[in-house]
Amino acid sequence: HIQAQTTNLPRYVAALFTLNENSVEIGQKAKACVLAAAWCRHDHTLANNLLRHRRLFTLTEVLKAVMMLDAGRQLRAYEKQIKRLELSKTKPKATTLGKIKNHIDNLNRLKASSVSASGAVARHIQHWTRTLTRQELEYFALHMPT
């Protein structure tokens, strides 16, 4: 997505909205990748314009994109935790290590290139959340998994 946005942004955006207008379902992960790629490229105007299309980009896609951007930081934290557990005097439980390694594998699949969720991205998301209506917030609060 990053390469496609960098090389030919107008065609990329046109294809995205053409698919949407022709009722072709775009997967949640693909929409999250579109947002994450825009934030990776520091193209906040594109990201803000995409977020204006409320039916196409919802809170779910925004959260998934942020998870993709933040995966590197979480990955380093889990690796540090494993190292600390292995160096401890008491042997850690196999289930604990297994859970942490499972998290690491999942994060490796999600991880964006070498970009992280910056403060600028957080501010853009805060600004976007302020534009949500009360009904949208209630809907997301009731339908989001805990």
C-alpha positions in Angstrom: 0.0 0.0 0.0 2.8 2.4 0.8 4.5 1.8 -2.6 1.2 2.2 -4.4 0.4 5.4 -2.7 3.9 6.8 -3.3 4.1 5.9 -7.0 0.6 6.7 -8.2 -1.6 8.3 -5.5 -4.4 9.6 -7.8 -5.0 6.2 -9.4 -4.8 4.5 -6.0 -7.4 6.7 -4.5 -9.6 6.6 -7.6 -9.5 2.8 -7.5 -10.4 2.7 -3.9 -13.4 4.9 -4.3 -14.5 3.3 -7.5 -14.6 -0.1 -5.8 -16.6 1.5 -3.0 -19.1 3.2 -5.3 -19.6 0.0 -7.3 -20.5 -1.8 -4.0 -17.4 -4.0 -4.1 -16.7 -4.9 -0.5 -13.3 -3.8 0.6 -11.9 -5.9 3.5 -11.4 -4.4 6.9 -7.7 -5.2 6.8 -7.3 -3.5 3.4 -8.9 -0.4 4.6 -6.8 -0.4 7.7 -3.7 -0.8 5.5 -4.8 2.2 3.4 -4.9 4.4 6.5 -1.7 3.0 8.0 0.1 3.6 4.7 -1.1 7.2 4.6 0.1 7.8 8.1 3.4 6.0 7.4 4.0 8.4 4.5 3.1 11.3 6.8 0.3 12.2 4.3 -2.1 13.5 6.9 -4.3 15.3 4.4 -5.0 12.0 2.6 -5.7 10.2 5.9 -8.0 13.0 7.1 -9.8 13.0 3.7 -10.2 9.2 4.0 -11.6 9.5 7.5 -14.2 11.9 6.3 -15.9 9.0 4.5 -17.6 7.6 7.6 -19.3 4.6 5.9 -16.0 3.4 4.5 -13.6 4.1 7.4 -15.0 3.4 10.8 -13.5 3.2 14.3 -12.6 -0.5 13.6 -10.4 0.4 10.7 -8.7 3.2 12.6 -8.0 0.9 15.6 -6.6 -1.7 13.3 -4.4 0.8 11.5 -3.1 2.1 14.8 -2.4 -1.5 15.9 -0.3 -2.0 12.7 1.7 1.2 13.4 2.2 0.4 17.1 3.1 -3.3 16.5 6.8 -2.5 16.5 6.7 -1.0 20.0 4.6 -3.8 21.4 7.0 -6.3 19.8 10.0 -4.8 21.5 8.1 -4.7 24.8 7.3 -8.5 24.6 10.8 -9.4 23.5 12.2 -7.4 26.5 9.7 -9.3 28.8 10.8 -12.7 27.4 14.5 -11.7 28.0 13.7 -10.7 31.5 11.8 -13.9 32.2 14.6 -16.0 30.8 17.2 -14.2 32.9 15.2 -14.5 36.1 16.2 -17.0 38.8 12.9 -18.9 38.8 12.0 -20.7 35.6 8.9 -19.1 33.9 5.9 -21.3 33.1 5.8 -22.7 29.6 2.3 -21.4 29.2 3.4 -17.9 30.0 6.3 -18.1 27.5 3.9 -19.6 24.9 1.4 -16.8 25.3 4.1 -14.1 24.9 5.6 -15.9 21.9 2.2 -16.1 20.3 1.7 -12.4 20.8 5.1 -11.8 19.2 4.2 -14.0 16.2 0.9 -12.1 15.7 2.7 -8.7 16.0 5.3 -9.8 13.4 2.5 -10.4 10.9 0.9 -7.0 11.7 4.0 -4.9 11.8 4.4 -2.0 9.4 7.8 -1.3 7.9 9.8 0.9 10.2 7.2 3.4 11.3 5.5 3.8 14.6 2.4 5.5 15.9 3.6 9.0 16.5 2.1 11.8 18.5 1.0 13.5 15.3 -1.0 10.4 14.4 -2.5 10.4 17.9 -3.5 14.0 17.5 -5.1 13.4 14.2 -7.1 10.5 15.6 -8.2 12.6 18.6 -9.4 15.3 16.2 -11.3 12.7 14.2 -12.9 11.2 17.3 -14.2 14.7 18.2 -16.2 14.8 14.9 -18.1 11.5 15.7 -21.7 12.0 16.7 -23.2 10.7 19.9 -25.0 7.9 18.0 -21.8 6.8 16.3 -20.0 6.7 19.6 -22.8 4.7 21.2 -22.8 2.3 18.3 -19.1 1.7 18.5 -19.3 1.3 22.3 -22.0 -1.3 22.0 -20.5 -3.3 19.1 -16.8 -3.2 19.8 -15.4 -6.4 21.4 -14.0 -6.0 24.9 
